[in-house]
């Protein structure tokens, strides 16, 4: 299955949610009017686009007044252009350290899909020919270490771990040290599933950052925050709070295939200027892809374009 088909399959619920409304608009006639734009606004808010809706509708009203947008069958292409523009700057490009290893710290609340996303990322990088070392830094829960160990075995990558209750910072240091000794390309470190209201856990995250920096200059080179896509617009508030406690450099959106709230990606981008770098498109270890804005929007909008072509 190609990248577009994977995106399309995962975003089917989101696309259908918007398509129902667009189908109604395209059926009312050819001429555009203020009422139609009002209807479009309701559709976009209903699809969880959040603050992006206000921007798109404002542009639609301007284009309508200037007579650039006059027919309802222009809406799909107009919407495609606007949505791609709102995701500018996103993409799955990781910052690579000047010398090995590149250290990636992964954070997120319990239940967000963090542990599985780490394994999927390790698998993704391994398939590109890179060598990986995992660090099981979530020592507060024995289940977290066990789960990551199982996933590490599936991905075929080594994992550095310590008994439950061990100092997470020391585990992170050992993982980076092992990565250096083995000449690994990447060291990916798990951290405890932190709630943003637990300040002592946030302090622990800051400590891990300080410790790994002592072993590898400039580390961590990436701090990825895993968010549960099924929470919709709540992703933005969580990202805002996490980014105040840690230098988050990229977002990983897990469980995108299981929700009709894919439109929340746009609202997330409006509120936090942290790029979406990877998205989870399923439960299997291969179901992680680098985020591509155009492909993402294509997968959502294609049904609208098909409807337009039928007119």
C-alpha positions, 0 to 999 in steps of 0.5 A, a space after each residue: 500500500 502506497 503512502 497516499 493509500 495509507 493516509 486515505 485509509 486512516 483518515 476515512 472517518 475524518 474525510 467522511 465526516 466532512 464529505 457529508 456536509 460538502 455533498 450537501 453544499 454541492 447539491 444545492 446549486 452552482 452559485 455561491 452565497 453567504 448562506 453556503 459559506 455559513 454552512 461550510 463554516 458549520 461543517 469545518 467546526 463540526 470536523 474539529 478544525 478548531 481555529 483553522 475554521 475561522 481563517 478558512 472562512 475569512 478567506 472564503 468571504 474575501 474571495 467571494 466578495 472579490 469574485 474569485 470564488 463564485 461557484 460551489 464546485 470551486 469549494 473543494 479545490 479552495 479548501 484543499 489549498 487553504 488546508 495545505 497552507 495551514 500545515 506549512 512547516 510540518 513534516 517528518 524530518 528529524 534533526 540529525 546530530 553532527 556525530 553519532 548518536 542522535 538522541 531522541 527523548 519521547 514524552 507524553 501522558 499514559 495511554 497516549 500511545 507513547 510506548 508503541 510509537 517509540 517502537 514504531 519509530 525504532 522500526 521506521 528508522 531501522 527499515 531506513 538502514 539505521 542502527 537503534 538503541 532504546 532506553 526504557 526510562 519509564 521506571 515508575 511502571 514495571 508494565 511500561 518496561 515490559 511493554 517496551 521490551 516486547 516491542 523492542 524484540 518485535 523491532 529487533 533492536 537492543 534495549 537498555 533497562 533497569 529495575 522498576 524504581 531506578 533513576 530514569 536519568 541514569 537509565 537515559 545516561 546508560 542508554 546514550 552511553 551504550 549508543 556511543 559504545 555501539 556506534 548507533 545512529 539513534 538512541 530513543 529514550 522513553 520517559 514516564 507517562 507524565 501528566 502536565 499537572 505533576 510538576 515533580 515529574 516534569 522536573 524529572 524530565 528536565 533532569 534527564 535532559 541535563 544528564 544526557 547532555 553531559 554524555 553527548 553534546 547537544 543531546 537530546 537532539 529531538 524531544 518528541 511529544 506523543 499525543 492521542 489523536 482521539 482527544 481532538 482539540 485537547 491535543 493543543 492544550 496538552 502540547 502547550 503545557 508540555 512545551 513549557 516544561 520541555 523543549 519539545 521539537 516535534 509531535 507524534 500523533 498516535 491513533 489517527 486511524 481510530 478517530 473522526 477527529 483528524 481535523 484537529 491536526 489543523 487546530 493543533 498547528 494553529 495553537 502550537 508552532 511545533 511541527 507534526 513529524 510522525 503519525 500513527 496509522 494503525 496498530 502494527 509496528 509498520 503503521 507509523 509514517 513521516 507526516 506529509 502535509 500535502 498527502 494528509 490533505 489530499 487524503 481528506 479532500 479527495 472525496 470532495 474532488 471526486 464529488 466535484 468531478 461528478 458535477 
